[in-house]
Amino acid sequence: MVTARLLIIAAVVLLLSSLAIVYSKYYSRLIFINIQKQEKTLDQYEVEWGQMRLELTMLEEQNRLELVAKEELKLVMPLREKIIYIKP
């Protein structure tokens, strides 16, 4: 009788521990999937950041060229009516 109770208790403990292992594995996979999504988002942000830095560098370069043209070379922008557009 005592051994039957111990056997039932051991079976219940075994069942609960196996359910806890399954839940733990499921939860760890959910966390891993979430980490993968966050890393993908981070990669996208890093690409966007690089593109923005490149664009900023290009804009700074254009501004620098304009300043050099105005200050050192004493160039001025022609009037609109003096600009001739050539079609390719």
Backbone as a chain_set.jsonl record, in Angstrom:
{"seq": "MVTARLLIIAAVVLLLSSLAIVYSKYYSRLIFINIQKQEKTLDQYEVEWGQMRLELTMLEEQNRLELVAKEELKLVMPLREKIIYIKP", "coords": {"N": [[0.822, -1.184, 0.0], [1.882, 1.258, 0.849], [4.01, 1.404, -0.897], [2.62, 1.585, -3.276], [1.453, 4.109, -3.087], [3.79, 5.668, -2.987], [4.728, 5.064, -5.513], [2.737, 6.221, -7.122], [2.999, 8.906, -6.367], [5.647, 9.334, -7.253], [5.231, 8.969, -9.992], [3.524, 11.126, -10.561], [5.185, 13.283, -9.902], [7.184, 12.831, -11.794], [5.681, 13.207, -14.154], [4.937, 15.919, -13.87], [7.48, 17.12, -13.853], [8.356, 16.446, -16.416], [6.481, 17.857, -17.952], [7.198, 20.434, -17.183], [9.734, 20.574, -18.33], [9.084, 20.425, -21.053], [7.578, 22.794, -21.313], [9.569, 24.639, -20.643], [11.412, 24.281, -22.735], [9.817, 25.058, -24.921], [9.339, 27.749, -24.237], [11.955, 28.745, -24.295], [12.491, 28.492, -27.017], [10.652, 30.317, -28.056], [11.762, 32.676, -27.041], [14.219, 32.619, -28.39], [13.357, 32.887, -31.062], [12.306, 35.463, -30.907], [14.651, 36.89, -30.343], [16.03, 36.476, -32.752], [14.363, 37.912, -34.509], [14.708, 40.491, -33.473], [17.438, 40.858, -33.943], [17.45, 40.852, -36.725], [15.978, 43.166, -37.217], [17.744, 44.992, -36.06], [19.92, 44.715, -37.816], [18.742, 45.793, -40.124], [18.382, 48.429, -39.272], [21.048, 49.159, -38.954], [21.943, 49.074, -41.6], [20.35, 51.104, -42.666], [21.343, 53.231, -41.142], [23.98, 53.357, -42.078], [23.472, 54.101, -44.743], [22.359, 56.62, -44.332], [24.521, 57.968, -43.19], [26.268, 57.935, -45.347], [24.801, 59.478, -47.145], [24.781, 61.893, -45.736], [27.518, 62.482, -45.777], [27.849, 62.868, -48.512], [26.224, 65.119, -48.879], [27.58, 66.97, -47.285], [29.955, 67.096, -48.705], [29.087, 68.23, -51.117], [28.284, 70.726, -50.182], [30.728, 71.667, -49.278], [32.142, 71.842, -51.688], [30.657, 73.836, -52.896], [31.185, 75.991, -51.194], [33.985, 76.281, -51.553], [34.01, 76.938, -54.25], [32.693, 79.409, -54.181], [34.166, 80.996, -52.307], [37.041, 80.629, -52.668], [37.433, 80.429, -55.447], [35.882, 82.444, -56.327], [33.447, 82.188, -57.674], [30.148, 82.692, -58.95], [26.625, 82.058, -58.839], [24.904, 81.892, -61.872], [22.372, 84.054, -63.303], [18.93, 83.047, -63.639], [17.864, 83.376, -66.188], [20.117, 83.333, -67.736], [21.0, 80.757, -67.791], [21.479, 77.907, -69.72], [19.84, 75.129, -70.805], [20.641, 71.897, -71.867], [19.383, 69.327, -73.772], [19.732, 65.832, -73.406]], "CA": [[0.0, 0.0, 0.0], [2.788, 2.406, 0.933], [4.77, 1.443, -2.136], [1.718, 2.03, -4.344], [1.367, 5.577, -2.932], [5.073, 6.22, -3.413], [4.785, 4.913, -6.962], [1.835, 7.239, -7.69], [3.65, 10.209, -6.135], [6.791, 9.406, -8.158], [4.696, 9.136, -11.346], [3.019, 12.504, -10.663], [6.367, 14.156, -9.928], [7.805, 12.617, -13.094], [4.823, 13.848, -15.14], [5.073, 17.373, -13.698], [8.814, 17.561, -14.282], [8.431, 16.369, -17.871], [5.712, 19.002, -18.457], [8.015, 21.626, -16.959], [10.806, 20.551, -19.334], [8.477, 20.77, -22.343], [7.267, 24.224, -21.275], [10.842, 25.369, -20.651], [11.949, 24.203, -24.102], [8.935, 25.884, -25.742], [9.579, 29.151, -23.889], [13.286, 29.124, -24.783], [12.374, 28.669, -28.461], [9.987, 31.607, -28.28], [12.751, 33.724, -26.781], [15.189, 32.569, -29.482], [12.7, 33.482, -32.239], [12.242, 36.906, -30.658], [16.018, 37.403, -30.501], [16.32, 36.484, -34.185], [13.628, 39.041, -35.096], [15.347, 41.726, -33.032], [18.716, 40.965, -34.649], [17.134, 41.223, -38.099], [15.613, 44.582, -37.157], [18.992, 45.72, -35.806], [20.664, 44.731, -39.075], [18.084, 46.757, -41.018], [18.698, 49.771, -38.771], [22.457, 49.436, -39.24], [22.024, 49.387, -43.027], [19.767, 52.439, -42.832], [22.284, 54.179, -40.544], [25.083, 53.505, -43.027], [22.986, 54.872, -45.885], [22.2, 58.014, -43.896], [25.865, 58.551, -43.039], [26.77, 58.137, -46.699], [24.077, 60.631, -47.688], [25.281, 63.077, -45.033], [28.853, 62.754, -46.308], [27.685, 63.427, -49.855], [25.697, 66.479, -48.746], [28.667, 67.806, -46.778], [30.904, 67.267, -49.804], [28.502, 69.196, -52.051], [28.33, 72.025, -49.524], [32.132, 72.071, -49.27], [32.477, 72.262, -53.048], [30.018, 75.138, -53.141], [31.933, 77.0, -50.438], [35.269, 76.49, -52.22], [33.732, 77.652, -55.502], [32.332, 80.801, -53.889], [35.173, 81.746, -51.557], [38.39, 80.589, -53.227], [37.43, 80.654, -56.894], [35.043, 83.629, -56.553], [32.396, 81.877, -58.64], [28.791, 83.048, -58.522], [25.572, 81.365, -59.571], [24.369, 82.785, -62.905], [20.939, 84.326, -63.248], [18.13, 81.989, -64.258], [17.697, 83.589, -67.628], [21.399, 83.1, -68.402], [21.282, 79.32, -67.779], [21.028, 77.218, -70.912], [19.684, 73.683, -70.566], [20.877, 71.093, -73.053], [18.737, 68.029, -73.66], [20.649, 64.757, -73.773]], "C": [[0.869, 1.251, 0.0], [3.585, 2.527, -0.367], [3.908, 1.896, -3.306], [1.579, 3.547, -4.294], [2.677, 6.236, -3.392], [5.22, 6.148, -4.927], [3.911, 5.96, -7.656], [2.454, 8.632, -7.534], [4.826, 10.38, -7.08], [6.322, 9.616, -9.595], [4.194, 10.558, -11.56], [4.194, 13.485, -10.74], [7.075, 14.042, -11.282], [7.002, 13.307, -14.196], [4.953, 15.373, -15.068], [6.437, 17.867, -14.165], [8.955, 17.477, -15.799], [7.616, 17.481, -18.521], [6.498, 20.302, -18.289], [9.15, 21.701, -17.98], [10.259, 20.956, -20.7], [8.163, 22.27, -22.394], [8.549, 25.059, -21.348], [11.439, 25.4, -22.052], [11.129, 25.091, -25.041], [9.215, 27.368, -25.497], [10.944, 29.607, -24.395], [13.272, 29.299, -26.301], [11.668, 29.971, -28.811], [10.963, 32.763, -28.082], [13.782, 33.77, -27.906], [14.611, 33.191, -30.76], [12.634, 34.991, -32.09], [13.619, 37.549, -30.823], [16.376, 37.493, -31.973], [15.622, 37.658, -34.875], [14.293, 40.36, -34.733], [16.693, 41.936, -33.731], [18.497, 41.371, -36.103], [16.764, 42.707, -38.17], [16.854, 45.437, -36.934], [19.835, 45.807, -37.072], [20.071, 45.742, -40.058], [18.4, 48.184, -40.58], [20.155, 50.135, -39.057], [22.661, 49.768, -40.712], [21.494, 50.792, -43.276], [20.704, 53.514, -42.279], [23.463, 54.431, -41.482], [24.676, 54.329, -44.242], [22.846, 56.345, -45.525], [23.557, 58.695, -43.725], [26.478, 58.839, -44.4], [26.102, 59.356, -47.331], [24.56, 61.929, -47.038], [26.663, 63.465, -45.551], [28.755, 63.389, -47.691], [27.176, 64.868, -49.785], [26.773, 67.432, -48.231], [29.681, 68.09, -47.88], [30.383, 68.299, -50.807], [28.567, 70.603, -51.468], [29.768, 72.55, -49.514], [32.558, 72.553, -50.646], [31.887, 73.632, -53.366], [30.77, 76.25, -52.425], [33.274, 77.307, -51.096], [35.059, 77.288, -53.501], [33.44, 79.122, -55.232], [33.491, 81.581, -53.289], [36.531, 81.784, -52.259], [38.411, 80.934, -54.716], [36.59, 81.87, -57.298], [33.998, 83.393, -57.642], [31.042, 82.276, -58.065], [27.804, 82.277, -59.387], [25.011, 82.322, -60.615], [22.869, 83.001, -62.714], [20.188, 83.232, -64.003], [18.031, 82.154, -65.765], [18.987, 83.349, -68.408], [21.748, 81.596, -68.502], [20.682, 78.683, -69.025], [20.995, 75.719, -70.602], [19.84, 72.956, -71.876], [20.237, 69.74, -72.828], [19.705, 66.95, -74.109], [20.237, 64.056, -75.061]], "O": [[0.62, 2.19, -0.757], [3.801, 3.63, -0.87], [4.413, 2.527, -4.235], [1.587, 4.205, -5.334], [2.658, 7.241, -4.101], [5.768, 7.057, -5.55], [4.314, 6.524, -8.673], [2.431, 9.436, -8.466], [4.999, 11.454, -7.656], [6.95, 10.366, -10.342], [4.413, 11.137, -12.624], [4.186, 14.407, -11.555], [7.512, 15.047, -11.844], [7.587, 13.928, -15.084], [5.065, 16.036, -16.099], [6.535, 18.916, -14.801], [9.597, 18.331, -16.409], [8.028, 18.005, -19.557], [6.461, 21.17, -19.161], [9.487, 22.79, -18.445], [10.886, 21.732, -21.421], [8.446, 22.935, -23.39], [8.593, 26.074, -22.043], [11.919, 26.441, -22.501], [11.698, 25.802, -25.869], [9.317, 28.148, -26.444], [11.08, 30.733, -24.875], [13.971, 30.167, -26.822], [12.051, 30.651, -29.764], [10.981, 33.712, -28.866], [14.179, 34.855, -28.332], [15.302, 33.936, -31.456], [12.883, 35.721, -33.049], [13.731, 38.639, -31.385], [16.967, 38.484, -32.403], [16.215, 38.322, -35.726], [14.428, 41.246, -35.578], [17.046, 43.065, -34.072], [19.276, 42.15, -36.653], [17.191, 43.414, -39.082], [17.001, 46.492, -37.552], [20.403, 46.859, -37.369], [20.804, 46.459, -40.739], [18.657, 49.049, -41.417], [20.461, 51.287, -39.365], [23.461, 50.643, -41.045], [22.104, 51.576, -44.002], [20.846, 54.582, -42.874], [23.893, 55.57, -41.66], [25.448, 55.163, -44.717], [23.18, 57.217, -46.327], [23.718, 59.864, -44.075], [27.131, 59.866, -44.588], [26.764, 60.169, -47.976], [24.726, 62.943, -47.716], [26.945, 64.648, -45.742], [29.484, 64.33, -48.005], [27.634, 65.732, -50.532], [26.866, 68.571, -48.689], [30.206, 69.199, -47.975], [31.142, 69.14, -51.289], [28.87, 71.56, -52.18], [29.996, 73.743, -49.719], [33.256, 73.56, -50.764], [32.52, 74.469, -54.01], [30.97, 77.328, -52.983], [33.662, 78.471, -51.189], [35.827, 78.2, -53.806], [33.894, 79.99, -55.978], [33.771, 82.703, -53.711], [37.11, 82.858, -52.427], [39.301, 81.645, -55.184], [36.587, 82.274, -58.461], [33.702, 84.289, -58.433], [30.819, 82.208, -56.857], [28.109, 81.895, -60.517], [24.673, 83.457, -60.281], [22.195, 82.219, -62.044], [20.74, 82.578, -64.888], [18.107, 81.182, -66.517], [18.944, 83.178, -69.627], [22.678, 81.219, -69.214], [19.512, 78.899, -69.341], [21.996, 75.13, -70.193], [19.248, 73.342, -72.884], [20.504, 69.076, -71.826], [20.424, 67.133, -75.091], [20.913, 63.126, -75.501]]}, "num_chains": 1, "name": "protein.A"}
